[in-house]
Structures are given as structure tokens and as C-alpha cells.
Amino acid sequence: SRMDTIVIQSVAEAQLSKAKVRLARLEDALKRVDEDEDFGLCLDCGDPIPMARLKAMPETSLCVECAE
């Protein structure tokens, strides 16, 4: 029905928006890897971000404590 189509389109647009945001964050992370030496360091406190967090979320720029 028309309502189903509207809902599906809305969900698809929301997913696309989230994907675009993640892509931009990943591109920023790649720049930090290529240009700076601060990749893997928290931008707030300067402590190293645990490798498990970087593997799960390579776009992250904050440690768990600062992200909370």
C-alpha cells in the first residue's frame, strides 16, 4: 500500500543518512592516519584508544570514557 511505501522510503532515507555520516567519519579517520600521528589517540584526553574499540569503530576519535 501507499503507507507501506512511505514507511519503507523513510527507513531507507534514514539508513542512507547514517551511512553518509559514518563514511564522513571514516574519511576523517583515514586523514588522521595519513597526515597526523594522532590516530588511535583520544582527541579529548590524549590517551590511547583501545585496539578493540578501534577495530569495532575505526572512525572513533574518543576513548570510551570521553565518549560517555
N, C-alpha and C positions, 0 to 999 in steps of 0.2 A: 504494500500500500504506500501511499504518498508519505504518511507519517514515518513508516519504517525507513524509507529512502532518506528522509530528512535526518533521522537519528543516525543512520549509518554514515551519512556525509559529515555530520557534526563530529562523530567519533574519529573519522578519517582525518579531518582537519586538525583535531586536537593532537593526534598521533604525529602528523606531519610537523606541527609546530614544535612538539617536544623533540623530534628528531633534528630539526634545524638548530635548536638551542644546543643540543648535545654536540652536533657537528661543529658549531662555532667554538664550543669549549675544547673539543679535541684539537681543532686547528690552533687554538691558543697554546695548548699544551705542547704541540709539535714545535711551535715557535720558541717556547721556553727550552725545549730540548736542543734545538739547533743554534739558538742565539745566546742564550744565557746559561748559567750554571745553577739556576735556582729551581729547575725541575726536580721534584721529589722533596722539596723543602716547603714547609707551610709558609704561605705569604703573610700570615698574621704573626706567628710566634717564631718562625725561622727554624723550628725543629724538623727533623726528617719525618716524612710521611711514611708509615709502614708499607713495605712492599706488597703485602696482601691487599691493602686499600688501593694502591696504585694499579695492581693487576685487575681489581674489580672495577675501579673507576679511574682510568688513566687521565681523565680530564680534570680530576680534582686538584685544587690548589690549596686546600686546607686540611690539616690533620683532623682527626675525629673530634678532639676536644674543642678546637676553634670552630669547627663546622656546627657544633651544637649550639 
